[in-house]
Amino acid sequence: MEQQDPGHHAFFSGVGDDGSGALATAAAPAPAPASSYEEKCRQALEVALYHTAMYADWRGPDPGPSADTDSRYRALPLLTKDDIRAHFPYGLVPRGLDLNDALNAVAAAAATGSHREAILASARSVGPRSEGGPIRRAQRMLGRFLFLNEYGTTPEWPGSHEKRILDELADYQPPVLEANPSLLARVARWAERAGARVWQPALITLTYELPSALQLRAIRRVFRCRIASSYGSTEAGYVFTECEHGTLHQNVRSCRVDLVLMAGGQGSSPAAEVPPGGLGRIAATTFGNTWFPLLRFETGDIGRLAAGPCPCGRTAGITLASIEGRLKSLCIASDGSPVTHGQIDRALAEVPGLEQYRVDQEAPASVSCKVISEPGRGPRAARGARDALAAVFGAGVLVNVTEVPELHPEKSGKFLLVARLFPLPEALRA
């Protein structure tokens, strides 16, 4: 997902202080009273439908105030990024508000935090960008923030870049490190092989990409600190927070979430419920977003509904077992069933000696995979990856695995690990 598309999504994964993979205790927000939540859902609906130009055409399918709130939401379409672009900026602002006043107020606001923070991401996402050479550290500072990378893509990195990043971390000693998981995994692998000492911040947050299990494994080998666990988007804010049991709880204080059943699932109506353990597209409605009301905004991500109640006891809103990846990364098995990025990632994480991967489903019966193996594990890891993918996709899908020296990012500077290169079959479209 590209941050400037607009909207970057943050995908974080918890890890204990000992680096063992135990989840950090990132408690979900305390449930709001049901009546308060229901009222927020109703107010968000009314402001969007009857005060915001972008939603004017949605009034037709709305069954009206006499219907219950859930039924009204399920009757409405999903808001897409194309809708936002088409109405940007004035169609997004409710009647009676002055957008220019809002922009001035936002520009005048300043962050209240005082802690140092380092950011490791593609310069195409955030921070100063190189025009052909390194940028001095002083020019990569913005207040308390240090931007560790000035290059748009990893092929631009000079040979000493990983060392410079680690040296600057050790010198600046930020309590918080915000990082793109693919870039931080690259730095972590370099540090492990070089035997370099690594500054341990109090907290790492992984943003901009869905981290793979292999990336997390590499990061955990050298960073023994906590990794914050949450899911959200620029447009909708923080939507889910992972509890100490590893499930994702809806932030009912700030948003409503509708999990929309994909076509081909149980039931044919868009209003059908996603069954426990089933897959659905995430649609978020924000509360109290005065200047930009979002109603059923489709984030482009797929969630898997928890199969049952979470042991933590939180019951408000929707509880997800996992974020399964992007809709554009949804692949198709030989029997026509969906194969998520999460399923592929979990399968490849079990392959001994595998370090990195990129999977492309070129056609319903053809899958190609590029892999990078740990030193000395090449052929065996490649065979393991082929067998793992064959098991996921099923008989009748040809899997071809190729060893490569390096994987390249997208134009955005981010790494897309799984992609479907043909249109989603009609049976799975919404």
DADA-V671135 format. One record per residue. RES is the residue in three letters. PSI is psi in whole degrees, 0 to 359 (* if undefined). Layout:
BEGIN
RES,PSI + RES,PSI
END
This chain:
BEGIN
MET,131 + GLU,128 + GLN,323 + GLN,27 + ASP,352 + PRO,168 + GLY,106 + HIS,147 + HIS,142 + ALA,126 + PHE,115 + PHE,155 + SER,131 + GLY,149 + VAL,141 + GLY,168 + ASP,332 + ASP,0 + GLY,11 + SER,346 + GLY,357 + ALA,140 + LEU,139 + ALA,147 + THR,83 + ALA,89 + ALA,138 + ALA,155 + PRO,144 + ALA,136 + PRO,137 + ALA,153 + PRO,144 + ALA,319 + SER,321 + SER,317 + TYR,315 + GLU,321 + GLU,321 + LYS,319 + CYS,317 + ARG,316 + GLN,318 + ALA,321 + LEU,313 + GLU,317 + VAL,317 + ALA,308 + LEU,323 + TYR,3 + HIS,359 + THR,124 + ALA,326 + MET,333 + TYR,12 + ALA,320 + ASP,350 + TRP,350 + ARG,332 + GLY,306 + PRO,348 + ASP,121 + PRO,351 + GLY,169 + PRO,339 + SER,340 + ALA,157 + ASP,156 + THR,316 + ASP,319 + SER,322 + ARG,317 + TYR,316 + ARG,337 + ALA,348 + LEU,156 + PRO,181 + LEU,145 + LEU,128 + THR,169 + LYS,329 + ASP,321 + ASP,316 + ILE,316 + ARG,319 + ALA,332 + HIS,2 + PHE,138 + PRO,335 + TYR,332 + GLY,350 + LEU,346 + VAL,128 + PRO,152 + ARG,144 + GLY,354 + LEU,146 + ASP,112 + LEU,322 + ASN,322 + ASP,321 + ALA,316 + LEU,321 + ASN,320 + ALA,319 + VAL,318 + ALA,330 + ALA,344 + ALA,150 + ALA,149 + ALA,143 + THR,348 + GLY,150 + SER,357 + HIS,152 + ARG,144 + GLU,137 + ALA,145 + ILE,125 + LEU,105 + ALA,170 + SER,138 + ALA,349 + ARG,346 + SER,319 + VAL,150 + GLY,174 + PRO,149 + ARG,136 + SER,144 + GLU,28 + GLY,0 + GLY,175 + PRO,155 + ILE,133 + ARG,148 + ARG,319 + ALA,329 + GLN,354 + ARG,14 + MET,138 + LEU,96 + GLY,238 + ARG,2 + PHE,132 + LEU,119 + PHE,116 + LEU,344 + ASN,129 + GLU,8 + TYR,145 + GLY,323 + THR,157 + THR,328 + PRO,341 + GLU,347 + TRP,130 + PRO,164 + GLY,334 + SER,10 + HIS,317 + GLU,318 + LYS,318 + ARG,320 + ILE,313 + LEU,321 + ASP,318 + GLU,324 + LEU,314 + ALA,325 + ASP,316 + TYR,328 + GLN,58 + PRO,138 + PRO,333 + VAL,132 + LEU,120 + GLU,127 + ALA,145 + ASN,125 + PRO,325 + SER,322 + LEU,318 + LEU,324 + ALA,322 + ARG,314 + VAL,320 + ALA,318 + ARG,320 + TRP,316 + ALA,319 + GLU,316 + ARG,330 + ALA,351 + GLY,28 + ALA,147 + ARG,142 + VAL,129 + TRP,135 + GLN,102 + PRO,168 + ALA,332 + LEU,138 + ILE,132 + THR,130 + LEU,122 + THR,173 + TYR,336 + GLU,159 + LEU,115 + PRO,139 + SER,160 + ALA,326 + LEU,322 + GLN,315 + LEU,322 + ARG,316 + ALA,318 + ILE,316 + ARG,339 + ARG,335 + VAL,336 + PHE,116 + ARG,13 + CYS,177 + ARG,148 + ILE,120 + ALA,150 + SER,113 + SER,170 + TYR,135 + GLY,188 + SER,161 + THR,318 + GLU,317 + ALA,354 + GLY,203 + TYR,119 + VAL,319 + PHE,148 + THR,135 + GLU,132 + CYS,183 + GLU,349 + HIS,3 + GLY,4 + THR,158 + LEU,121 + HIS,136 + GLN,138 + ASN,84 + VAL,346 + ARG,334 + SER,350 + CYS,162 + ARG,145 + VAL,129 + ASP,127 + LEU,112 + VAL,121 + LEU,130 + MET,146 + ALA,145 + GLY,351 + GLY,195 + GLN,118 + GLY,149 + SER,351 + SER,141 + PRO,339 + ALA,359 + ALA,148 + GLU,143 + VAL,126 + PRO,158 + PRO,131 + GLY,358 + GLY,169 + LEU,144 + GLY,157 + ARG,136 + ILE,125 + ALA,123 + ALA,139 + THR,126 + THR,149 + PHE,139 + GLY,16 + ASN,84 + THR,318 + TRP,350 + PHE,71 + PRO,123 + LEU,126 + LEU,117 + ARG,49 + PHE,121 + GLU,113 + THR,342 + GLY,7 + ASP,158 + ILE,130 + GLY,151 + ARG,118 + LEU,139 + ALA,145 + ALA,339 + GLY,184 + PRO,147 + CYS,141 + PRO,341 + CYS,342 + GLY,355 + ARG,130 + THR,353 + ALA,137 + GLY,198 + ILE,142 + THR,125 + LEU,143 + ALA,328 + SER,160 + ILE,122 + GLU,359 + GLY,190 + ARG,154 + LEU,324 + LYS,348 + SER,5 + LEU,120 + CYS,178 + ILE,128 + ALA,170 + SER,333 + ASP,7 + GLY,357 + SER,154 + PRO,145 + VAL,115 + THR,162 + HIS,319 + GLY,318 + GLN,316 + ILE,316 + ASP,316 + ARG,322 + ALA,316 + LEU,335 + ALA,341 + GLU,357 + VAL,116 + PRO,136 + GLY,359 + LEU,133 + GLU,317 + GLN,159 + TYR,160 + ARG,122 + VAL,129 + ASP,123 + GLN,105 + GLU,331 + ALA,164 + PRO,331 + ALA,16 + SER,124 + VAL,132 + SER,148 + CYS,128 + LYS,135 + VAL,151 + ILE,129 + SER,160 + GLU,152 + PRO,127 + GLY,2 + ARG,12 + GLY,288 + PRO,319 + ARG,317 + ALA,321 + ALA,317 + ARG,320 + GLY,320 + ALA,318 + ARG,315 + ASP,320 + ALA,316 + LEU,323 + ALA,323 + ALA,324 + VAL,316 + PHE,335 + GLY,166 + ALA,143 + GLY,350 + VAL,119 + LEU,127 + VAL,123 + ASN,124 + VAL,131 + THR,134 + GLU,136 + VAL,155 + PRO,336 + GLU,147 + LEU,142 + HIS,145 + PRO,173 + GLU,176 + LYS,335 + SER,348 + GLY,353 + LYS,162 + PHE,120 + LEU,117 + LEU,334 + VAL,134 + ALA,143 + ARG,124 + LEU,20 + PHE,161 + PRO,147 + LEU,131 + PRO,147 + GLU,327 + ALA,340 + LEU,359 + ARG,151 + ALA,*
END
